[in-house]
């Protein structure tokens, strides 16, 4: 499985930098990343991002009700052919957003269903989509692991459930370390979304154990000399 790397960022300068990297096949954003990047006008900022890249970009709706999620999804989808509309699997009250998913999917809008944590949620999503329009299902591995849950079993079940849908891609989200890329690849995830710093570490894969040992020992030695430690 050739797992595609998407860069998880909204900062325009970083998008410009990482858009030039062949390893990066797309971008994912969310309202938190947009806020951190200093976006004031959501629609205007999204358009500015699309001027930088022609690669796939996911923009998330931020309404909390079905009607406005659909309205926002329609607006975002019209920004470009490379846009995926991100829809949370539930709203803040825990209500499954099947109606939103179904309605936007019927309109042939490419979707990225986000904040997914279980294979049960994956099955719910699959029941509300066709087998033609592109859908990404983003499963939050890192946050799951942070809560003491094993994400691997949820990925295996989700990938198995979605196999008959050629239009569905399973995405490893909330990446915590470079090794997650190899885990995602071994599982057969179609995409992994990765922060910039971790992408740069993935690019440096290949050091031997001996090289890693020497680099580590030298770093400790350098720091002890700089600190002028004595015993």
N, C-alpha and C positions, 0 to 999 in steps of 0.2 A: 504493500500500500504506500503510495506517494502522498504523505500527509502534507497538505499545504500550510504554510505559516502566514497568518495574518497578524499585523501589528496592532496592538490594543492601545490606541492613543488618540487624542483630539488636538494636541498642540500642532499648529500649522507648520512651524519650523521643523519639528521632528517628522511630520508627515512628508515634508519636502525632502528631508534627508533619507528617510527610510523608503520612500517611493523609488529611489534610485537603486536600491538593493534588489538584485535578482531573486534572492531568497524570500523576499516579502511579496506575497501574491495578493494581498488585500489589506483592508483596515477595518477595525471595529471601534465604535465609540459608544458612549452612554451619557446620560445627563450629568453624572458625577465628573466624568472626564472633561466634558464640555465646560462645566463650571470651573474646574481646575485650570483649564486652558484660557479662561477669561472671556468666554463667549457671553455677550449681553443679549444679542438678538439671535435666537436659535436657528431660524430659517436662513438669515443672512450668513451666519457663520458656516452653516452646512454648505451653502453655495460656494463659499470661499475655499472650503476643503476640496470640493469637486473641481475647482479650477486647477488644483495641484495634481490630482491623480485621476486616471481613467480605470484604475483597478477597482474591484468590488469594495464598496464602503457600506457599513451598517450604521444607520441612524435610528435612534430609539424614540418611540412615542413617550410622552410623559403625562398624558391624561390618565385618570384613574377610573373612568367609566367607559362603557362600551361605545356609546355614541361618539364621544370625543376622541377615543382611540382610533376609531374608524376614520373620522375626519382628518386627524393628524397623519394617519397612515397614508391616506390618499394624497395629501399635500406633499409629504416626503417622497413618495414614490415618483412623483412627477418631476423631481429635481434632476434625474438622470437615469439612463439605462443600467448603470452600474450600481444603483442604490438598492440595498436590502432594507426593508422596514423592520426594525426590531420591536417585537411585541412581547411583554412579559407573560409568562404562562398563566399567572394569576394577577389580579389587582391587589392593592394593599389590604383588602378585606379577605383575601384568600379565595375569591371567586374565580373559577377557571374561565379564561378568556376565549373559550371555544368559538363563540359567536364572532368575535373580532377576527380570529384566525380564519374562520370559514368564509366570512364576508370578503376580506381582503384577498384571500386565496382564489376565490371565485372570479375576482376582477383581474386575475393573472399578475398580481403584485408579488414580487419576490419577498420572502419573509425570513427573518431570523428570530426564532422563538427563544427568548432568553430567560435566565433565572430558573432553569430546569435542574432538578436535583434527583429525580427518580425515573426509573424505566416505566413506572405507572403513568407518570406525566407524559412521557414520550408516546405511549400507546394512546392516551387521550388526544394528543396533538394529531397523530396519524389518522384518527377517526374523523378529523375535521378538515382534511386537505384532499386535493385531487392527486393524481399520480403524474402530473405534467408540470405544473408551476413550481419553480425552485423554492425549496424550504431548507433552512439551516436550523438544526436543533442544538442550542448551546447548553451543555451540561457543565455545571460549575464544580469541577473536580477539586480545586484548591480550597474553596470555602467549605466543601464537604469534608475534606481531610482535616481542616482547621477545627471542625466540630467533632472530630473523632470518628467519622464515618468513612467506610471504604468506598471510594468512587468506582473502582475497577468493575465490580459486579454490575453496577448500574449502567456502565458503558457497554459491557458485553451484552446485557439484555436489550438495551436500546438499539445497538447495532444489529442484533439479530431480528428484532421486531421491524426495523425499517428496511431490511434487505430487499423486499419486493418493490420498494418505492425508489425507482432510479433517480427521481428528482429530489431526494432527501439526502442531506449531508449532516453527519454527526460532528459536532465541534467540541473540542476539549477547551473549556474556559477556566478562568481564574488560575492561570499558570503560576506556579510558585518557584520553580527551579528549572534549569536547562534540561535535566534528565526527564522531565515531564514530556518533552518532545519525543523521546525514544519510547516512552510508555504509550503515548498516543498513537505513534506509528505502529508499534507491535500489536496494539488492540485493533487497528484498522480504522481509526478515526480519519475522517476526510480532511479535517481542518484542526489546527490548534491556534488559538489567539494568544499572543505573547507580548509582554511589555518590552520596550526598546532595549533596556539593559540586558535582559535575558536573551534577546535575539543576538546581541553582540557576543554573548558567551557561547551560544550555539554555533556561531561562525568559527569559533576557535576549537571546536571539538577535535579530538584526535591525539591529545598528549598522552604519552605512555605513563604508566605508574611510576617509573623511575624519574621521569621529568617532573611529575607532580610532586614527588617526594623532595627532589632537589629545590624546586621553586618554593615549596613550603618552608623548608629548613633555612634557605637563604633569606626569606622574608623575616623569619623570627630572628635570625642573626643580625640582619640590618637594623631591625627595630631595637634590639638590645644594645647595639653599638651607638645608635642615635640617642638612646636614653642614658648612655654611660653607666649602665648597671654594674654593680660590683658585689661580690659575695666574700 
